[in-house]
Amino acid sequence: MTHVNPDPEPERTTGLEPGGSVPPGETPPAESSMPEAGPRETHNPTKGWSKAPLTLILVLVALIAAFFLVYALVLIL
């Protein structure tokens, strides 16, 4: 795999002044892209929670809420 320099070459780019600056009224050269940049798309896992952990969390929250509800009723009565 060869590395591609994304920066424009000042010697071969038109519209650049010495030193690489752009004169007034001139559009600067576009940035080139790097074909090997970014992650490879080899594994794309599903998004979100699976059903078992989400169900377990909801059951646990329901049990805790029921405990506090019963505790409050015992204190009142």
N, CA, C and O atoms as a Tinker XYZ file with bonds, in Angstrom:
   308  protein
     1  N      0.849000   -1.164000    0.000000    73     2
     2  CA     0.000000    0.000000    0.000000    64     1     3
     3  C      0.900000    1.233000    0.000000    63     2     4     5
     4  O      1.819000    1.341000    0.812000    81     3
     5  N      0.633000    2.141000   -0.897000    73     3     6
     6  CA     1.427000    3.360000   -0.970000    64     5     7
     7  C      0.689000    4.485000   -0.288000    63     6     8     9
     8  O     -0.541000    4.508000   -0.243000    81     7
     9  N      1.450000    5.410000    0.238000    73     7    10
    10  CA     0.870000    6.561000    0.934000    64     9    11
    11  C      0.691000    7.699000   -0.060000    63    10    12    13
    12  O      1.614000    8.009000   -0.814000    81    11
    13  N     -0.472000    8.320000   -0.072000    73    11    14
    14  CA    -0.768000    9.440000   -0.948000    64    13    15
    15  C     -0.779000   10.704000   -0.105000    63    14    16    17
    16  O     -1.494000   10.776000    0.894000    81    15
    17  N      0.011000   11.707000   -0.499000    73    15    18
    18  CA     0.054000   12.970000    0.225000    64    17    19
    19  C     -1.177000   13.784000   -0.150000    63    18    20    21
    20  O     -1.366000   14.076000   -1.331000    81    19
    21  N     -2.034000   14.167000    0.819000    73    19    22
    22  CA    -3.255000   14.897000    0.486000    64    21    23
    23  C     -3.031000   16.375000    0.180000    63    22    24    25
    24  O     -3.938000   17.031000   -0.333000    81    23
    25  N     -1.860000   16.914000    0.477000    73    23    26
    26  CA    -1.594000   18.327000    0.251000    64    25    27
    27  C     -1.255000   18.584000   -1.213000    63    26    28    29
    28  O     -0.586000   17.760000   -1.837000    81    27
    29  N     -1.710000   19.727000   -1.787000    73    27    30
    30  CA    -1.350000   20.039000   -3.170000    64    29    31
    31  C      0.126000   20.414000   -3.260000    63    30    32    33
    32  O      0.702000   20.956000   -2.316000    81    31
    33  N      0.727000   20.118000   -4.411000    73    31    34
    34  CA     2.120000   20.468000   -4.629000    64    33    35
    35  C      2.189000   21.908000   -5.132000    63    34    36    37
    36  O      1.640000   22.198000   -6.195000    81    35
    37  N      2.843000   22.823000   -4.407000    73    35    38
    38  CA     2.878000   24.227000   -4.818000    64    37    39
    39  C      3.515000   24.434000   -6.189000    63    38    40    41
    40  O      3.154000   25.377000   -6.892000    81    39
    41  N      4.443000   23.585000   -6.581000    73    39    42
    42  CA     5.106000   23.755000   -7.876000    64    41    43
    43  C      4.156000   23.457000   -9.038000    63    42    44    45
    44  O      4.310000   24.026000  -10.118000    81    43
    45  N      3.183000   22.578000   -8.831000    73    43    46
    46  CA     2.292000   22.159000   -9.908000    64    45    47
    47  C      0.887000   22.729000   -9.776000    63    46    48    49
    48  O      0.042000   22.441000  -10.623000    81    47
    49  N      0.602000   23.521000   -8.757000    73    47    50
    50  CA    -0.733000   24.068000   -8.537000    64    49    51
    51  C     -0.781000   25.501000   -9.041000    63    50    52    53
    52  O      0.034000   26.334000   -8.643000    81    51
    53  N     -1.746000   25.788000   -9.925000    73    51    54
    54  CA    -1.861000   27.146000  -10.456000    64    53    55
    55  C     -2.538000   28.055000   -9.443000    63    54    56    57
    56  O     -3.320000   27.586000   -8.616000    81    55
    57  N     -2.252000   29.333000   -9.499000    73    55    58
    58  CA    -2.896000   30.311000   -8.642000    64    57    59
    59  C     -2.247000   30.491000   -7.287000    63    58    60    61
    60  O     -2.795000   31.202000   -6.445000    81    59
    61  N     -1.097000   29.872000   -7.042000    73    59    62
    62  CA    -0.408000   30.042000   -5.772000    64    61    63
    63  C      0.783000   30.969000   -5.946000    63    62    64    65
    64  O      1.504000   30.895000   -6.941000    81    63
    65  N      0.978000   31.832000   -4.979000    73    63    66
    66  CA     2.140000   32.704000   -4.968000    64    65    67
    67  C      3.315000   31.959000   -4.342000    63    66    68    69
    68  O      3.120000   30.913000   -3.723000    81    67
    69  N      4.516000   32.476000   -4.493000    73    67    70
    70  CA     5.655000   31.828000   -3.832000    64    69    71
    71  C      5.419000   31.735000   -2.328000    63    70    72    73
    72  O      5.002000   32.709000   -1.701000    81    71
    73  N      5.680000   30.596000   -1.763000    73    71    74
    74  CA     5.438000   30.365000   -0.345000    64    73    75
    75  C      4.132000   29.646000   -0.096000    63    74    76    77
    76  O      3.864000   29.235000    1.033000    81    75
    77  N      3.295000   29.481000   -1.142000    73    75    78
    78  CA     2.060000   28.718000   -0.994000    64    77    79
    79  C      0.827000   29.536000   -0.677000    63    78    80    81
    80  O     -0.247000   28.963000   -0.494000    81    79
    81  N      0.941000   30.877000   -0.603000    73    79    82
    82  CA    -0.243000   31.678000   -0.285000    64    81    83
    83  C     -1.086000   31.884000   -1.548000    63    82    84    85
    84  O     -0.602000   31.693000   -2.663000    81    83
    85  N     -2.337000   32.270000   -1.363000    73    83    86
    86  CA    -3.268000   32.466000   -2.465000    64    85    87
    87  C     -3.471000   33.962000   -2.662000    63    86    88    89
    88  O     -3.745000   34.675000   -1.697000    81    87
    89  N     -3.342000   34.453000   -3.899000    73    87    90
    90  CA    -3.545000   35.882000   -4.138000    64    89    91
    91  C     -5.010000   36.267000   -3.949000    63    90    92    93
    92  O     -5.881000   35.402000   -4.037000    81    91
    93  N     -5.308000   37.551000   -3.690000    73    91    94
    94  CA    -6.693000   37.987000   -3.502000    64    93    95
    95  C     -7.539000   37.688000   -4.746000    63    94    96    97
    96  O     -7.095000   37.916000   -5.871000    81    95
    97  N     -8.736000   37.187000   -4.541000    73    95    98
    98  CA    -9.645000   36.883000   -5.636000    64    97    99
    99  C     -9.452000   35.508000   -6.234000    63    98   100   101
   100  O    -10.222000   35.113000   -7.110000    81    99
   101  N     -8.484000   34.786000   -5.808000    73    99   102
   102  CA    -8.209000   33.446000   -6.334000    64   101   103
   103  C     -8.797000   32.406000   -5.388000    63   102   104   105
   104  O     -8.742000   32.560000   -4.168000    81   103
   105  N     -9.349000   31.365000   -5.952000    73   103   106
   106  CA    -9.894000   30.269000   -5.147000    64   105   107
   107  C     -8.762000   29.344000   -4.747000    63   106   108   109
   108  O     -7.985000   28.920000   -5.602000    81   107
   109  N     -8.648000   29.017000   -3.453000    73   107   110
   110  CA    -7.575000   28.105000   -3.040000    64   109   111
   111  C     -7.808000   26.706000   -3.606000    63   110   112   113
   112  O     -8.946000   26.338000   -3.897000    81   111
   113  N     -6.750000   25.936000   -3.762000    73   111   114
   114  CA    -6.923000   24.582000   -4.291000    64   113   115
   115  C     -7.731000   23.711000   -3.340000    63   114   116   117
   116  O     -7.665000   23.868000   -2.121000    81   115
   117  N     -8.490000   22.796000   -3.917000    73   115   118
   118  CA    -9.322000   21.909000   -3.107000    64   117   119
   119  C     -8.461000   20.893000   -2.391000    63   118   120   121
   120  O     -7.388000   20.513000   -2.860000    81   119
   121  N     -8.957000   20.463000   -1.248000    73   119   122
   122  CA    -8.250000   19.436000   -0.479000    64   121   123
   123  C     -8.530000   18.092000   -1.115000    63   122   124   125
   124  O     -9.680000   17.765000   -1.408000    81   123
   125  N     -7.494000   17.319000   -1.327000    73   123   126
   126  CA    -7.697000   15.993000   -1.906000    64   125   127
   127  C     -8.032000   14.995000   -0.806000    63   126   128   129
   128  O     -7.747000   15.230000    0.369000    81   127
   129  N     -8.627000   13.904000   -1.189000    73   127   130
   130  CA    -8.984000   12.892000   -0.195000    64   129   131
   131  C     -7.934000   11.796000   -0.178000    63   130   132   133
   132  O     -7.198000   11.603000   -1.145000    81   131
   133  N     -7.879000   11.091000    0.927000    73   131   134
   134  CA    -6.942000    9.980000    1.065000    64   133   135
   135  C     -7.745000    8.689000    0.950000    63   134   136   137
   136  O     -8.614000    8.443000    1.785000    81   135
   137  N     -7.487000    7.870000   -0.042000    73   135   138
   138  CA    -8.302000    6.672000   -0.218000    64   137   139
   139  C     -8.172000    5.674000    0.925000    63   138   140   141
   140  O     -9.109000    4.913000    1.169000    81   139
   141  N     -7.045000    5.648000    1.636000    73   139   142
   142  CA    -6.897000    4.676000    2.712000    64   141   143
   143  C     -7.250000    5.249000    4.084000    63   142   144   145
   144  O     -6.981000    4.612000    5.103000    81   143
   145  N     -7.845000    6.439000    4.126000    73   143   146
   146  CA    -8.223000    7.047000    5.401000    64   145   147
   147  C     -9.536000    6.448000    5.898000    63   146   148   149
   148  O    -10.407000    6.089000    5.105000    81   147
   149  N     -9.665000    6.348000    7.202000    73   147   150
   150  CA   -10.902000    5.872000    7.806000    64   149   151
   151  C    -10.877000    4.387000    8.091000    63   150   152   153
   152  O    -10.018000    3.657000    7.595000    81   151
   153  N    -11.835000    3.946000    8.902000    73   151   154
   154  CA   -11.867000    2.525000    9.274000    64   153   155
   155  C    -12.358000    1.662000    8.118000    63   154   156   157
   156  O    -13.129000    2.115000    7.272000    81   155
   157  N    -11.907000    0.428000    8.094000    73   155   158
   158  CA   -12.389000   -0.521000    7.092000    64   157   159
   159  C    -13.731000   -1.067000    7.558000    63   158   160   161
   160  O    -13.936000   -1.288000    8.752000    81   159
   161  N    -14.627000   -1.279000    6.635000    73   159   162
   162  CA   -15.963000   -1.798000    6.937000    64   161   163
   163  C    -15.928000   -3.323000    6.920000    63   162   164   165
   164  O    -16.389000   -3.951000    5.967000    81   163
   165  N    -15.377000   -3.915000    7.981000    73   163   166
   166  CA   -15.309000   -5.364000    8.029000    64   165   167
   167  C    -16.365000   -5.953000    8.961000    63   166   168   169
   168  O    -16.789000   -7.092000    8.764000    81   167
   169  N    -16.792000   -5.206000    9.959000    73   167   170
   170  CA   -17.775000   -5.714000   10.919000    64   169   171
   171  C    -18.717000   -4.583000   11.279000    63   170   172   173
   172  O    -18.281000   -3.521000   11.723000    81   171
   173  N    -19.991000   -4.806000   11.089000    73   171   174
   174  CA   -20.991000   -3.793000   11.394000    64   173   175
   175  C    -22.004000   -4.384000   12.359000    63   174   176   177
   176  O    -23.020000   -4.932000   11.932000    81   175
   177  N    -21.733000   -4.278000   13.693000    73   175   178
   178  CA   -22.655000   -4.868000   14.658000    64   177   179
   179  C    -23.986000   -4.114000   14.693000    63   178   180   181
   180  O    -24.066000   -2.946000   14.311000    81   179
   181  N    -25.022000   -4.803000   15.157000    73   179   182
   182  CA   -26.328000   -4.167000   15.258000    64   181   183
   183  C    -26.304000   -3.132000   16.373000    63   182   184   185
   184  O    -25.533000   -3.239000   17.327000    81   183
   185  N    -27.140000   -2.155000   16.236000    73   183   186
   186  CA   -27.219000   -1.086000   17.228000    64   185   187
   187  C    -28.323000   -1.396000   18.227000    63   186   188   189
   188  O    -29.265000   -2.126000   17.922000    81   187
   189  N    -28.195000   -0.834000   19.418000    73   187   190
   190  CA   -29.249000   -0.977000   20.408000    64   189   191
   191  C    -28.997000   -2.108000   21.389000    63   190   192   193
   192  O    -28.011000   -2.839000   21.292000    81   191
   193  N    -29.914000   -2.230000   22.333000    73   191   194
   194  CA   -29.814000   -3.238000   23.381000    64   193   195
   195  C    -30.393000   -4.545000   22.875000    63   194   196   197
   196  O    -31.329000   -4.553000   22.076000    81   195
   197  N    -29.834000   -5.643000   23.343000    73   195   198
   198  CA   -30.446000   -6.940000   23.041000    64   197   199
   199  C    -31.623000   -7.136000   23.992000    63   198   200   201
   200  O    -31.740000   -6.423000   24.989000    81   199
   201  N    -32.475000   -8.077000   23.698000    73   199   202
   202  CA   -33.724000   -8.224000   24.449000    64   201   203
   203  C    -33.506000   -8.723000   25.877000    63   202   204   205
   204  O    -34.189000   -8.259000   26.790000    81   203
   205  N    -32.587000   -9.642000   26.092000    73   203   206
   206  CA   -32.397000  -10.214000   27.435000    64   205   207
   207  C    -31.905000   -9.184000   28.456000    63   206   208   209
   208  O    -32.515000   -9.075000   29.520000    81   207
   209  N    -30.839000   -8.426000   28.195000    73   207   210
   210  CA   -30.415000   -7.444000   29.204000    64   209   211
   211  C    -31.462000   -6.357000   29.454000    63   210   212   213
   212  O    -31.656000   -5.922000   30.589000    81   211
   213  N    -32.136000   -5.921000   28.382000    73   211   214
   214  CA   -33.157000   -4.885000   28.555000    64   213   215
   215  C    -34.318000   -5.401000   29.394000    63   214   216   217
   216  O    -34.828000   -4.681000   30.252000    81   215
   217  N    -34.739000   -6.631000   29.159000    73   215   218
   218  CA   -35.808000   -7.233000   29.952000    64   217   219
   219  C    -35.392000   -7.382000   31.408000    63   218   220   221
   220  O    -36.178000   -7.099000   32.312000    81   219
   221  N    -34.157000   -7.826000   31.640000    73   219   222
   222  CA   -33.647000   -7.970000   33.003000    64   221   223
   223  C    -33.630000   -6.628000   33.739000    63   222   224   225
   224  O    -34.012000   -6.562000   34.907000    81   223
   225  N    -33.200000   -5.583000   33.081000    73   223   226
   226  CA   -33.178000   -4.258000   33.710000    64   225   227
   227  C    -34.597000   -3.792000   34.038000    63   226   228   229
   228  O    -34.841000   -3.259000   35.121000    81   227
   229  N    -35.540000   -3.994000   33.099000    73   227   230
   230  CA   -36.918000   -3.570000   33.349000    64   229   231
   231  C    -37.550000   -4.348000   34.503000    63   230   232   233
   232  O    -38.281000   -3.770000   35.307000    81   231
   233  N    -37.279000   -5.641000   34.593000    73   231   234
   234  CA   -37.806000   -6.445000   35.698000    64   233   235
   235  C    -37.208000   -5.972000   37.019000    63   234   236   237
   236  O    -37.919000   -5.860000   38.017000    81   235
   237  N    -35.931000   -5.699000   37.031000    73   235   238
   238  CA   -35.268000   -5.211000   38.248000    64   237   239
   239  C    -35.847000   -3.867000   38.686000    63   238   240   241
   240  O    -36.078000   -3.657000   39.877000    81   239
   241  N    -36.081000   -2.971000   37.759000    73   239   242
   242  CA   -36.672000   -1.664000   38.089000    64   241   243
   243  C    -38.089000   -1.854000   38.621000    63   242   244   245
   244  O    -38.482000   -1.177000   39.570000    81   243
   245  N    -38.862000   -2.763000   38.028000    73   243   246
   246  CA   -40.230000   -3.018000   38.499000    64   245   247
   247  C    -40.221000   -3.601000   39.909000    63   246   248   249
   248  O    -41.058000   -3.224000   40.730000    81   247
   249  N    -39.287000   -4.517000   40.210000    73   247   250
   250  CA   -39.198000   -5.086000   41.554000    64   249   251
   251  C    -38.824000   -4.031000   42.595000    63   250   252   253
   252  O    -39.388000   -4.014000   43.689000    81   251
   253  N    -37.886000   -3.162000   42.265000    73   251   254
   254  CA   -37.492000   -2.103000   43.204000    64   253   255
   255  C    -38.650000   -1.136000   43.431000    63   254   256   257
   256  O    -38.900000   -0.724000   44.564000    81   255
   257  N    -39.357000   -0.772000   42.365000    73   255   258
   258  CA   -40.505000    0.125000   42.506000    64   257   259
   259  C    -41.608000   -0.528000   43.356000    63   258   260   261
   260  O    -42.237000    0.129000   44.185000    81   259
   261  N    -41.828000   -1.817000   43.136000    73   259   262
   262  CA   -42.843000   -2.529000   43.931000    64   261   263
   263  C    -42.432000   -2.599000   45.395000    63   262   264   265
   264  O    -43.280000   -2.462000   46.277000    81   263
   265  N    -41.150000   -2.809000   45.672000    73   263   266
   266  CA   -40.673000   -2.852000   47.052000    64   265   267
   267  C    -40.943000   -1.528000   47.756000    63   266   268   269
   268  O    -41.461000   -1.516000   48.872000    81   267
   269  N    -40.599000   -0.419000   47.116000    73   267   270
   270  CA   -40.809000    0.876000   47.752000    64   269   271
   271  C    -42.297000    1.210000   47.890000    63   270   272   273
   272  O    -42.693000    1.876000   48.846000    81   271
   273  N    -43.112000    0.757000   46.955000    73   271   274
   274  CA   -44.547000    0.978000   47.056000    64   273   275
   275  C    -45.119000    0.211000   48.253000    63   274   276   277
   276  O    -45.901000    0.759000   49.031000    81   275
   277  N    -44.731000   -1.043000   48.395000    73   275   278
   278  CA   -45.195000   -1.847000   49.539000    64   277   279
   279  C    -44.662000   -1.261000   50.839000    63   278   280   281
   280  O    -45.400000   -1.206000   51.823000    81   279
   281  N    -43.425000   -0.829000   50.877000    73   279   282
   282  CA   -42.825000   -0.221000   52.069000    64   281   283
   283  C    -43.602000    1.034000   52.471000    63   282   284   285
   284  O    -43.872000    1.250000   53.652000    81   283
   285  N    -43.960000    1.859000   51.484000    73   283   286
   286  CA   -44.735000    3.070000   51.779000    64   285   287
   287  C    -46.121000    2.708000   52.317000    63   286   288   289
   288  O    -46.616000    3.360000   53.237000    81   287
   289  N    -46.741000    1.688000   51.759000    73   287   290
   290  CA   -48.069000    1.281000   52.235000    64   289   291
   291  C    -48.000000    0.731000   53.652000    63   290   292   293
   292  O    -48.913000    0.969000   54.443000    81   291
   293  N    -46.948000    0.006000   53.993000    73   291   294
   294  CA   -46.774000   -0.545000   55.357000    64   293   295
   295  C    -46.581000    0.607000   56.338000    63   294   296   297
   296  O    -47.104000    0.542000   57.451000    81   295
   297  N    -45.865000    1.642000   55.976000    73   295   298
   298  CA   -45.643000    2.780000   56.877000    64   297   299
   299  C    -46.933000    3.560000   57.098000    63   298   300   301
   300  O    -47.153000    4.086000   58.189000    81   299
   301  N    -47.777000    3.642000   56.096000    73   299   302
   302  CA   -49.031000    4.392000   56.200000    64   301   303
   303  C    -50.049000    3.612000   57.060000    63   302   304   305
   304  O    -50.725000    4.191000   57.910000    81   303
   305  N    -50.141000    2.332000   56.832000    73   303   306
   306  CA   -51.144000    1.517000   57.530000    64   305   307
   307  C    -50.636000    1.091000   58.847000    63   306   308
   308  O    -51.336000    0.396000   59.583000    81   307
